[in-house]
Amino acid sequence: MAQLFSGRIITAMASASRAAAGSRAWVARPLAAAPLVAARPSQLLIARASSMDNNIGSALMDQMRGKIQAALSAELVQVEDMQGDGRHVEIVVVSKEFEGKSAVNRQRMVYKAIWEELQETVHAVDAMVTKTPEEMSG
């Protein structure tokens, strides 16, 4: 029997005389310095997105594309799932609605269109490109 207490492992040691009496003496030993991570990469646990996650991610990307396209009358909308789990995305939008707007305001317009997804599933937009049709062609 062992217990962790204040950086030390406390083990129950039964001496011959105490064992007969049914009692135990507790001895404190320093906690061995064990690494918190595996020594070899083969020992690491790697979590991969399942095919179910990919289906959810694909449906989510389609939903986000539709919302952006509808909100901004966009000529082009690309939403890419960067890790296959729907949590990290990159977005490209080409819309006339961006004319005369700063880069920050353009991004705000895109974020407004997909606000719900950003609150629930998507963790981060890793990159966003917002251009007008003229900027895209020139």
Backbone bond lengths (Angstrom), bond angles and torsions (degrees), N, CA, C in turn:
res aa  C-N    CA-C-N  psi(-1)  N-CA   C-N-CA  omega(-1)  CA-C   N-CA-C  phi
1 M - - - 1.447 - - 1.525 107.57 -
2 A 1.345 116.79 135.67 1.455 121.23 179.29 1.518 109.42 -142.14
3 Q 1.317 116.00 149.66 1.454 121.99 176.64 1.520 108.34 -135.06
4 L 1.331 116.98 144.45 1.455 121.22 176.89 1.518 107.70 -93.10
5 F 1.336 116.60 127.00 1.453 121.08 -179.93 1.515 108.72 -144.60
6 S 1.326 116.31 117.29 1.457 122.67 174.25 1.521 113.10 49.87
7 G 1.340 116.46 49.60 1.452 120.00 175.51 1.510 114.71 77.09
8 R 1.299 118.43 8.87 1.466 121.29 179.06 1.524 108.59 -128.98
9 I 1.304 114.48 147.97 1.462 118.55 173.74 1.518 106.96 -91.83
10 I 1.297 115.09 126.26 1.464 120.95 178.92 1.526 106.68 -102.89
11 T 1.301 116.28 118.16 1.463 120.07 -178.76 1.517 110.43 -113.88
12 A 1.289 113.47 149.35 1.468 118.54 177.79 1.519 107.72 -88.98
13 M 1.298 115.76 119.95 1.459 121.09 178.97 1.530 107.67 -113.20
14 A 1.267 116.11 124.13 1.465 119.60 179.36 1.520 108.64 -103.77
15 S 1.298 116.00 116.18 1.470 119.14 175.99 1.518 107.81 -80.54
16 A 1.280 116.21 162.54 1.466 120.51 -176.38 1.522 111.16 -59.04
17 S 1.329 117.13 -42.70 1.460 119.09 -178.16 1.528 111.24 -71.70
18 R 1.339 117.92 -37.74 1.455 120.50 -179.89 1.517 111.64 -76.00
19 A 1.333 116.87 -30.60 1.459 120.00 179.94 1.520 109.45 -62.54
20 A 1.289 115.37 -37.82 1.456 119.04 179.34 1.519 110.62 -65.76
21 A 1.340 115.94 -33.60 1.455 120.24 -179.37 1.527 111.71 -85.43
22 G 1.349 117.20 -8.63 1.464 121.25 177.64 1.508 114.57 84.03
23 S 1.340 118.97 15.48 1.457 120.70 178.86 1.525 109.91 -112.44
24 R 1.334 114.94 163.27 1.464 120.23 -178.84 1.516 109.66 -127.20
25 A 1.336 116.05 149.10 1.462 121.88 173.09 1.530 107.20 -103.77
26 W 1.314 117.18 134.42 1.464 121.04 -179.69 1.520 109.13 -95.19
27 V 1.333 115.82 128.74 1.458 122.13 -178.15 1.521 108.20 -119.49
28 A 1.341 116.23 131.05 1.469 120.51 179.05 1.515 109.53 -92.18
29 R 1.341 115.82 131.40 1.460 121.66 175.41 1.530 108.01 -125.36
30 P 1.338 117.54 142.77 1.472 118.74 177.15 1.524 110.42 -60.95
31 L 1.308 115.66 143.20 1.458 121.79 177.77 1.512 108.63 -69.08
32 A 1.301 117.07 126.64 1.457 121.29 179.24 1.526 109.03 -62.84
33 A 1.299 115.83 140.93 1.462 120.24 179.94 1.521 108.90 -75.24
34 A 1.303 116.20 98.01 1.458 121.27 178.88 1.514 108.91 -108.77
35 P 1.325 116.88 135.03 1.466 118.42 179.70 1.521 110.85 -64.86
36 L 1.333 115.83 147.24 1.457 120.61 179.46 1.516 112.20 -81.19
37 V 1.329 116.89 -17.83 1.457 120.44 178.76 1.508 109.08 -114.99
38 A 1.313 115.78 159.93 1.450 120.71 -178.72 1.524 110.10 -66.04
39 A 1.332 116.27 148.13 1.450 121.21 -178.72 1.520 112.34 -71.47
40 R 1.319 117.73 -34.39 1.465 121.67 -178.30 1.518 109.26 -119.61
41 P 1.341 117.09 146.60 1.468 120.23 178.65 1.524 112.93 -56.47
42 S 1.336 117.33 -31.08 1.460 119.49 -179.23 1.516 112.32 -65.66
43 Q 1.340 116.69 -16.91 1.458 120.15 -179.84 1.527 112.37 -90.63
44 L 1.327 117.34 -6.88 1.457 120.27 -178.76 1.518 110.78 -77.76
45 L 1.293 115.97 143.37 1.457 121.51 175.89 1.517 107.99 -85.86
46 I 1.315 116.67 122.73 1.459 121.33 -179.60 1.514 108.28 -110.86
47 A 1.334 115.64 121.19 1.460 120.80 178.00 1.517 108.23 -93.93
48 R 1.300 116.83 128.91 1.452 121.50 178.81 1.512 109.22 -118.31
49 A 1.321 114.80 149.87 1.466 119.60 178.34 1.526 108.67 -69.96
50 S 1.294 116.72 133.37 1.454 120.84 178.16 1.517 109.82 -81.12
51 S 1.323 116.30 169.79 1.460 119.70 178.86 1.525 110.04 -63.89
52 M 1.334 117.50 -28.65 1.458 120.59 177.44 1.524 109.94 -65.46
53 D 1.348 116.75 -41.39 1.459 120.54 177.05 1.521 110.56 -61.66
54 N 1.343 117.01 -39.91 1.462 120.45 -179.74 1.521 110.86 -64.23
55 N 1.328 117.87 -37.95 1.462 120.38 178.05 1.526 110.68 -65.75
56 I 1.317 116.30 -41.00 1.461 120.80 177.87 1.525 108.94 -64.96
57 G 1.337 117.40 -44.49 1.454 121.73 179.37 1.515 111.85 -61.11
58 S 1.322 117.15 -41.90 1.456 121.23 -179.67 1.526 111.10 -64.88
59 A 1.312 117.28 -44.45 1.464 121.18 178.38 1.528 110.30 -63.88
60 L 1.323 116.81 -38.69 1.460 121.93 178.89 1.524 110.45 -65.20
61 M 1.330 117.06 -42.44 1.466 120.59 179.56 1.530 110.18 -63.41
62 D 1.335 116.88 -41.20 1.470 121.19 177.40 1.531 110.93 -62.44
63 Q 1.321 115.88 -42.45 1.467 121.06 179.74 1.529 110.35 -63.12
64 M 1.314 116.98 -43.39 1.460 121.06 -179.93 1.534 110.68 -66.41
65 R 1.338 117.48 -42.30 1.463 120.82 176.81 1.525 110.67 -56.92
66 G 1.320 115.94 -46.52 1.461 120.94 -179.04 1.514 112.45 -61.52
67 K 1.330 116.93 -43.79 1.466 120.82 -179.26 1.526 111.63 -65.86
68 I 1.329 116.42 -42.52 1.470 119.79 179.24 1.521 110.02 -65.08
69 Q 1.324 117.02 -44.77 1.461 121.64 -178.68 1.525 110.63 -60.91
70 A 1.321 116.50 -44.17 1.469 121.22 -179.15 1.533 111.75 -67.62
71 A 1.309 117.21 -42.74 1.466 120.83 -176.07 1.523 112.46 -70.80
72 L 1.349 117.12 -31.69 1.460 120.23 -172.87 1.522 114.08 -116.22
73 S 1.324 117.30 7.33 1.473 120.99 -175.71 1.524 110.11 44.94
74 A 1.298 115.43 48.39 1.460 122.37 -172.56 1.519 112.61 -74.61
75 E 1.331 114.61 142.06 1.457 120.81 175.41 1.522 110.82 -80.92
76 L 1.315 116.40 -29.90 1.462 122.00 -179.74 1.519 108.79 -143.60
77 V 1.320 116.42 132.14 1.462 121.81 173.99 1.526 107.36 -137.76
78 Q 1.313 115.31 122.82 1.466 121.24 173.91 1.517 107.90 -122.65
79 V 1.323 115.75 127.81 1.460 121.22 175.23 1.519 105.97 -127.53
80 E 1.312 116.50 114.24 1.458 121.86 -177.05 1.520 110.26 -110.52
81 D 1.324 115.39 132.19 1.462 123.38 176.66 1.526 107.03 -85.99
82 M 1.314 117.35 107.22 1.457 121.53 -170.84 1.529 114.59 -76.14
83 Q 1.326 118.76 -24.33 1.460 120.55 -177.15 1.523 112.89 -119.82
84 G 1.307 117.39 1.09 1.458 120.13 177.98 1.514 114.47 80.16
85 D 1.329 117.66 8.34 1.464 119.86 -178.42 1.523 112.93 -122.05
86 G 1.336 117.18 2.86 1.461 120.88 178.65 1.507 114.80 77.35
87 R 1.333 117.77 8.25 1.468 119.33 -175.81 1.529 113.33 -100.17
88 H 1.328 118.00 -23.70 1.462 122.30 178.57 1.519 108.21 -124.97
89 V 1.318 117.10 122.53 1.459 120.94 -176.14 1.518 111.15 -129.17
90 E 1.332 114.51 156.62 1.455 122.46 169.81 1.522 106.81 -122.12
91 I 1.323 116.41 138.13 1.465 121.42 -172.84 1.525 110.10 -127.28
92 V 1.343 115.72 135.48 1.464 122.63 172.43 1.524 106.78 -125.49
93 V 1.353 116.87 127.71 1.457 121.43 -179.75 1.531 109.45 -133.71
94 V 1.329 115.86 131.99 1.467 121.51 173.32 1.523 106.38 -119.15
95 S 1.352 115.92 120.16 1.455 120.64 -176.53 1.524 111.08 -151.56
96 K 1.325 116.19 144.11 1.464 121.28 174.01 1.525 111.34 -67.38
97 E 1.323 116.17 -23.40 1.471 120.99 179.57 1.525 112.35 -60.51
98 F 1.328 117.67 -19.26 1.467 121.36 -178.66 1.526 113.33 -81.18
99 E 1.318 117.66 -9.98 1.463 120.57 -177.30 1.525 110.47 -58.83
100 G 1.342 115.36 130.09 1.460 121.32 179.05 1.517 114.92 78.34
101 K 1.331 118.55 2.06 1.468 122.19 -178.04 1.542 109.76 -101.98
102 S 1.311 115.50 146.41 1.470 120.39 175.08 1.531 109.46 -72.37
103 A 1.324 116.16 164.99 1.465 121.08 178.94 1.537 111.10 -59.10
104 V 1.320 116.50 -40.30 1.467 120.46 179.76 1.528 111.08 -64.22
105 N 1.318 117.27 -44.35 1.464 120.31 -179.99 1.527 111.54 -67.74
106 R 1.315 117.75 -33.80 1.462 120.50 175.71 1.532 110.29 -62.57
107 Q 1.323 115.92 -45.11 1.464 119.73 179.16 1.527 110.89 -64.14
108 R 1.311 116.15 -38.90 1.472 119.54 177.58 1.523 111.09 -60.00
109 M 1.329 116.32 -39.17 1.467 120.35 179.37 1.528 110.85 -63.31
110 V 1.323 116.43 -40.27 1.474 120.41 178.65 1.527 109.82 -68.50
111 Y 1.323 116.68 -46.43 1.469 120.26 179.27 1.530 111.52 -59.07
112 K 1.307 116.59 -38.41 1.469 120.19 179.11 1.525 111.11 -61.78
113 A 1.323 116.87 -37.97 1.464 121.02 -179.30 1.526 112.74 -67.03
114 I 1.333 117.03 -31.22 1.475 120.53 -175.92 1.530 111.98 -116.02
115 W 1.313 117.24 24.46 1.463 122.09 -176.78 1.529 113.17 -53.20
116 E 1.301 117.01 -43.50 1.474 120.51 -177.75 1.529 111.36 -60.90
117 E 1.319 117.61 -44.50 1.462 121.57 -179.89 1.528 111.07 -65.40
118 L 1.319 115.79 -35.37 1.461 119.76 178.94 1.522 111.71 -68.10
119 Q 1.305 117.78 -27.02 1.461 121.83 179.67 1.520 112.49 -81.84
120 E 1.324 117.01 -27.79 1.464 120.68 -172.58 1.521 113.77 -104.32
121 T 1.310 118.44 -58.84 1.454 121.09 -168.90 1.512 113.98 -109.67
122 V 1.318 116.98 -48.89 1.460 121.31 -174.44 1.534 109.92 -73.12
123 H 1.307 115.23 127.57 1.467 120.70 -179.91 1.529 111.00 -87.25
124 A 1.346 116.57 -39.34 1.463 118.75 -175.98 1.518 111.72 -154.93
125 V 1.314 114.51 144.71 1.459 121.10 167.71 1.523 104.18 -96.47
126 D 1.333 115.77 106.51 1.463 120.25 -175.09 1.524 112.63 -72.74
127 A 1.323 117.36 -31.08 1.467 121.15 178.25 1.516 108.89 -154.22
128 M 1.347 115.39 145.27 1.463 119.78 177.15 1.530 108.55 -141.83
129 V 1.331 115.09 129.24 1.464 122.32 175.70 1.510 106.83 -116.24
130 T 1.332 116.07 124.34 1.474 121.07 178.65 1.519 107.99 -125.70
131 K 1.325 116.54 120.65 1.465 121.42 -177.47 1.519 110.85 -136.83
132 T 1.333 114.77 155.83 1.464 119.88 170.11 1.531 107.06 -86.36
133 P 1.325 117.75 163.68 1.477 119.46 178.01 1.546 111.73 -58.04
134 E 1.331 117.24 -37.60 1.466 120.56 179.29 1.527 111.33 -64.90
135 E 1.330 116.96 -40.63 1.469 120.65 178.26 1.531 110.96 -65.86
136 M 1.300 115.76 -34.39 1.459 120.28 -178.82 1.537 111.34 -70.58
137 S 1.318 116.43 -37.41 1.459 120.01 -177.38 1.529 112.39 -82.20
138 G 1.309 117.99 -21.78 1.459 121.33 -174.39 1.448 112.79 -106.01
